[in-house]
Amino acid sequence: MLSERIVYLNGDFVAWENATVHIMSHSFGRGSAIFEVMSFHDTDSGPVVFRLQEHIKRLFTAAELLDMELPLSHDEFYKAVVDTVKRNNLSQGFIKIICYYPQFSFEIIPPREQLTISIFTLDPAQDIEENLSAVLSTTAGISNWRKLDPQTVPIRAKAAANYLNGMVARIEVNKRGLEHAVMLDAQGFIAEGGTESIFLVKDGRLLTPSLGTILEGISRKSVLQAADVIGIQTAEYPLPIELLYEAEEIFFSCSPIKVLPVRQIEDRLMENTPGPVTQKMAALMDNIASGKDGRFKHWLYPVE
């Protein structure tokens, strides 16, 4: 139950219902919050956080891009995350770090103060009655909303305001009876999902859009690195929209679900979903997260 969860708040631990901010805060009114979502997993040697160091590194990159100041060091963030997981006595689930300005402000410029740090952890099965491991595949539609152009805002920053973009895209395709959105970039190439990276399989090769117009997804990076280790050829380049109708396999990747097969894209039904490459990547990522593949143990940050 969420009401039983303990939240890290600027060095203290508070009850879930006390983790609040005033409605007139700058981050609520202007979207000036940065965040990270990561997963933690049960293994034979105890709970581990998936690529914690990479997530914290990206959080610092977002702060730098937006001229924000974080009050903790990398090591202090590691400890705060681990302590939050321990306090909640969970062995698997999700962690969300939200860094924000709680101060009241009418101005578009945020207060020149350090960000407030909050860390939440939950088990979706226990807390929101969502069994994501039971999600076997999804459907997707090509949104009419384009991905934010990198010349408009720093799209490398995982900032709250940027996610209005993915929200309107997902709402649009949901109205057409499809679950996930595929967004194109400003030049009309395939970019990403509303909150997911996208992968296509063509002639046995694993393809994904190149960086520059998309978020530098940690799950995306992990899939590419893991595929390389097991000998699956990968390529990153601007992918034309036509590939969505030519690819043998399509899947999304994000922190909650490392590999999510797409069984339908617009009116096109994908054959044999999940395909062989998607199956291989899904099994590999599961083994990595559960600590069963020793080649990737350095990706897993121990809670104990």
N, C-alpha and C positions, 0 to 999 in steps of 0.2 A: 504493500500500500504506500502511495506517495506520501501520505500524512506521517508515515513512520521514518521517512528518509531524513538524513542529516546533511546539511549543506555547508560547504566551506565558504566563508564570507570574510575577506580581508584578514585572515589569520585566526579567525574564530570559527567555531562550529555552531550552527544555529538550526532550529527546527525548520522543516520545510515551509510551514506557514509564515515563518518570520523572515524568509528570504524575499524581501519586497523592495520596491523602489517607488518613489512618488511619480504620479502620472505626468507631472510637469518637468520631469527630469529631461536633460538634453538628449540622452540616448533613447528615451522612449519617443520623444517628439521629433527627433531628427534622424534616428537610425544610426547614431554614432557609437555603436557597440561592435566589438570584434569578438570572434568566438572560434572554438574548435570542437568538433565532435569526434570521439574516438571509441573504440570498442575494447573491452577486456574479456578474457576467456579463461575458462577452467582448464587446467592441465594437470598432469600427474604430479607435478612439483608445486602446485598451487596456482592462484590467479596471476595472470600476466596482462599487461596493457600492450596493445598492438601498436608498435612504432611510436611510442610516447615521445622520444627525442625528436622525431620528424615533425610531429604535431606542434610541439613547443617551438621548434625552430620556425615553422610557418607562422605561428602566432606572433613571434617577434618581427618577422618580415612584414606582417600586416600593420603592426604598430608603427614600424619605421615608415612604411609607405604613406600612412595617414598622419604622421607627425604626432604620434601618441606616445606616452611614457608609461611603461609597465613598472610596478613597484617591486617585482620579484625577479630573481635571477633564474636561469634555466634550472639549476639544481633545486632551487626553492620551489619552482613549479612542479618538478618531479615529486618532491616530498609531499606537497600539498595534494596532488592527485592521488598518490598512494595512500596517504592518510585518510582521504575522503572515502576511498573504496573500503579501507579497513573499518572505518567508523560505521559504515552501512552493512558490514558483514555479508557482502555479496561476492560470489565467485565468478559471475559473468554478467554482461550487460553493456550499458553505454555510459560514457562520461561526456558531459558538456561543460566546457569552460566559457564563461561569458565575462568579458571585460568591458566596463561601461562607466559613463559619467552619471552619477546619481543626482548631481546638483541641478537645481532649477535654472533654466536659461531661456530667454526669448531669442537670443542671438543665434545665427547660423554657425558662428564660430564657437566651438566647444570651450568649456572652462579650461584654462591652462593649468590643469592639475593632473596628478597621476590618476590612472584608471583604477576603479574599484574592481576587485577580482572575486568572482564567484565560481564555484565548482559544484556541479550536480552529478549524481550517479543514480542509475536506476536499472532494474531488470524489467524489460518490456513485458515479459510473460506475467510477472507478479504485479507490476505497477500500473500498466496500461492495457492489460489483457490482450497483448499482441504477440503472437508467436511468429516472429519473422523467419525462423528456421523452417516453418511450414509453407512459406511463400516459394513456390516452385518455379514460377515464370510470370511474365507480365505482358501487357500490350502497350503499344506506343504510337503516338501520332506526331506528325511534323507540325510544330507550332508556327503560327503566323508572326509571333513575337520573336524578334531577333535577339541574340545574345548581346549584352552591353559591349559597345565598342571600346577597346583598350585606350582610345584617346579621349573617352568621356570621363571615366573613373578608373582607379587602379583595380582592375579585375583580379589581380593576384591577391588582393586583400579579402580575407573571409570576413566581410563586414555585413552587418544586419541589413543596412539599406540596399545593398546589392541584390539581396534575395527577393525583393519585390519582382525582379525580372523573372526568376524561375517560378515564382508563385503564379503570376498571370499566365505564363505558358502552360503550367499544369492545369489550371482552372479551365483554360480554353479547350485543351484536348479531352479533359474529363467530360465536358459538355457534349462531346462527340462520342462518348461511350468508351474512351480509351484511358488507360491508367497513367502512363508516363509520357512526358513531352520530350521530343527531340528538337533542340534549338539549333538554328543556323547562325553563323556569325554575320557581321555586317556585309561581307563579300558574298554571302550565299553558300559558303561551305559548311559542312556538318561541324557543329561545335561540341555540344554536350547536352545532358538532360537538365531538368530543373535543378536537381541537387546531385547529379551523378555524372561520372565520366562514361563515355560510350566506346564500345569496341565492336569491330566488324571482322568477320573471317571471310577471306576471299582467296581461293586457290590454296588453302592451307595456311595462309599467312594471317597473322593477327594485326589488324590495322586500327589506328586510333588517331584523332586529330592532333596535329603538332601544337606545341605550346605557343603562346603569343596572344591568342584570343580566348583562351579558356583558363579556368582555375588549375593551378598545379596540384592536382589531386594526389593524395598520398596513397589511396587505394589504386589509382591509375598507375602510379610509379611502381607500386608493389607488384601489380599484375605483369607489367612489362619486364621487371627484373626477374620475377619468378619464371616467366615464360622463357626468357633467355637461358636460364639455368637448365631447364629441361629440354632445350633444343627446339622450341617453337619459334619460328622466324617472325619478327615483328617489324613494323614500319610505322613511322610517324610523319604525316604530311597533310596538307589541306585536302580533305576528302570531299569529292563532289557528291551532291545529293543523290545522284543516280545510283551510287553504291548501296544505298539503303534497299534498293530493289534488285540488286545483283548479288549481294553478299549471301553466302551460304548460312552464316550464323551471325547473330547480333546479341550482345549482352551489355548491361549496365554494370558499373562498379561504384560502390560508395562505402563509407565506414560501417553502416549497419549491415549491409549485405555485400560481401566482397565480389560475388559473381551472381547477377540476376539475369537469367536468359529471357530474351524477347521472343514470344511465340507468334506475335502479329505486329506488323508495322503498317499503319494505315489499313488498306484493304488486303494487304498481302499476308497470307498465312505462311509462316516459316515451316519448312518440313523438318520432321524429326528433331523437335526442340526438347531438350538441349542437344545440340550437335556434338560431335566428338571432341573438338577443340574446347568448346565451352565446358563439357563434362570434365575434361582433363584439368582445366584451370580451376573449376569449382572444387574438385577433389583436392587439388594441390593447395589452394588457399585455405581450405578447411584443415588440412593436415598441418599447415604452417601455424595457423592461429591456435590450434590445440596442442602445439608443442611436439608433434609427432615427426616433424621433419627437421633433423638436426642442422641441416644446411642453413636454416634461417632463424636459428635460436637467438641471434643477435638482434632480431626485430622485436623480441618479446621482453618487455621490462617487468621484472618480477615485483609483485606486490609485497610478498613476504621477504 
